[in-house]
Amino acid sequence: MSPLLRPSKRAQAIEPTLIRALRAGMGPETIDFGLGQTDLAVTEAVRRDLCARHDEPVRAPYTPNAGTPAARRAVADHVGVEPDQIMLTCGVQEGLAVAILGLCDPGDEVLVPDPGFPAYANLVRAAGASPVPYPLAAPTVERPGWGLDVAAVEERLSDAARLVILNNPSNPTGSVHGEANLRALLSLLSQRQIGWVSDEIYEDYVWEGQFISALQASDDGEGIVLSGLSKSHHMMGWRLGWMAGPSETLRALTPLHQHLVTCAPLPAQQAAVIALANHDQAMAQTRAEIGGRRRQVLEALGDVGLGSPPRSAGAFYLFVDVRPWLSKFGTTRAMAERLLEEEDVMVIPGEGFGASGLGHLRLAYTIGGEQLSEGLGRLRKFLMRH
Ligand code: PMP
């Protein structure tokens, strides 16, 4: 590599994800339980709007940095805040970058969930700050899902702690944080004068229990909620997300967003107005489809010696405890590699999401129909054979 074009320490701080390394071994026929995006088309109202406008002349100007007034209003109404408390972003991914780069200095500590979405720790490192993983509480017989462990967060809050990142419902565990725990954590952070960022991209996928947004659970609102249309309206590639938080904070972060991306894509902002006006109806259909897949997965895995798999209460992930198989395979990565080799089925090893994910595989029920049935059949065969 040319020494003149040597990547910066910031770029080198980004660790390549295990997911990418494993995916390199996939073939054209691989049944893919690895991908965190649905295989569904954009929701009906969005598609109809696109078709209805196909004869109009197309102008494609930049929009105001925080988004068009119409799109900000639509998102604000959806979230239940005022438009000046919303900034539209290029997906939650950019919202995370703006929040982390915009709120953290070198030397700060940022608490990130473990297991958790790998972007959190990587962006914290890119900001020159230090990620401090906080373990989620593993499932028990009494509480079959993963949970928020407030004491584990508290133990890790040093004087350098600047921010706590939450993800609810959670990728990869599929858990939904209970209201009491969430309130207790946010109240602790308020006492300790530490901010929070809550990634709620899976808010529309709640199968069991009650979801409450950190915006509602917080008494002082000293945090930022991130969400968007990628998961709910299957618009992953359109790049539309939002930050919801105190208006003065968003105003202060807008120049960073401006110099990174200028604005969220205009067509996606236009689609957001339509998508959110039809949100409940669209989500009823999506939930029926994805909920059916979830039942199929739970049924298929319930009787292959996995006991009762920790039930996925939210999102579209099942985080399966495969420790009984590890005497044979050693690590979950080795197990995932063998599954790919022997059955051409892709799942993600839990350690790709942090040390607490060891011994688990993440299975995304983002595929349906024949693919899903065939994939589950192969997975069962593999588990029974070993
Ligand atoms: N947060 C989590 C927890 C995710 O799983 C993902 C996508 N896999 C994202 C954010 C990125 O979302 P977006 O498409 O809105 O950038």
Boltz pocket constraint, residues with backbone or C-beta under 6 A from the ligand:
constraints:
  - pocket:
      binder: B
      contacts: [[A, 36], [A, 90], [A, 91], [A, 92], [A, 93], [A, 94], [A, 117], [A, 167], [A, 169], [A, 171], [A, 199], [A, 201], [A, 227], [A, 228], [A, 229], [A, 230], [A, 236], [A, 240], [A, 241]]
      max_distance: 6.0
